[in-house]
Amino acid sequence: MDELSIQQRATKLLEGDDGDKDDLRFFLSRLLQIQEDQGRDASRAVLRGAGLGAVFIILTHSKLLEAELLGMKIHDISPLRLIIPVAMMLMVLRAVTVLRLSIFYRRIFDQVAGKHLPNWQASGLIPLLSPWRGPMSTHASPIRLDANEHPGVDRLHQAMRIVDAWAGTAAIAGFQIYAFVILFRDPRIPTIAAAVSLGTSLILISFVAAYLWFVRLSRHPSVPGGGRGV
């Protein structure tokens, strides 16, 4: 049993018809709670990244040159900026992994509800059960209950998701360019150190790109057993 993949475990869960209704509802409620927590986690990652960017700008343009760290006086804290672009990319990687997990949990929820509680899925109100506390572009489900009220509502919603996603991507890319231009031009920062920081950031960017690519390839077969995905 320990060697089963997540997909195989989900298949076994969907095969069972002997589950207690109360246990099933508890399981589904936990899935929804986890997804809501993941939304908050995505928001925290975004806010931490923005905070790191603000710290970088303050360290670059302020006259704060020294600080006391663990009882030791540091006379030049400017090299601390080297880790900020790397830390920001770690926040991005954290956000996309949270998104992936949230999408997967949402698919399990839809599949289980469709098989064991068909009235839940037939009602079309399931999106009400999973409020998202993260950025719009990282919502695990693009479904909105008001999308069918008017064609323009759905188009506007999709356009806002796209703008939100591209704005975030542009902000990350723009900051990375700005940060490394500053670092390479700063005579207090060794060129080799700035190069190492840049290389590490590029490696993390490649991880993010590869992760999103593999997510795209595996999106549809993630949870077997019929029904629609998210």
Buried (B, 14 or more C-beta within 10 A) or exposed (E): EEEEEEBEEBBEBBEEEEEEEEEBBEBBEEBBEBBBEBBEBBBBBBEBBBEBBEBBBEBBEEEEEEEEEEEEEBEEEBBBBBBBBBBBBBBBBBBBBBBBBBBBBBBBBBBBBBBBBEEBBEEEEBBEBBEBBBBBBBBBBEBBEEBEEEEEEBEEBEEEBEEBBEEBEEBBEEBBEBBBEBBEEBEEBEEEEBEEBBEBBEEBBEBBEEBEEEBEEEBEEBBEBEBEBB
